[in-house]
């Protein structure tokens, strides 16, 4: 499979309510692990897909996520209505793409590149 045959949708719109402790209101994907946001670890594992072919679905505090990851394509999920709805929010950014679509969770930093391949 060539790089042009695959795009990724990364789900990063959630609030992470269970992580809202001690006054920390960061979106879940912006919480730090090993000094980097969770989303940074996921994007690193997806480095075989060019940033312009990755659609990051944002919602809660979208500005902080967009600012932290320039060069990526973003789609907004205005209302959080579940995982399927989040994937649908990315459709407008995929256009007429007819290849493989890899859907990833932006809050799962332990999945390795080899798993995605």
Secondary structure, 3 states (H helix, E strand, C coil): CCHHHEEEEEEECCCCHHHCCCCCCCCHHHCEECCEEHHHHHHHHCCCCCHHHEEEEECCCHHHHHHHCCCCEEEECCCCCCHHHHHHHHHHHHCCCCCEEEEEECCCCCCCHHHHC
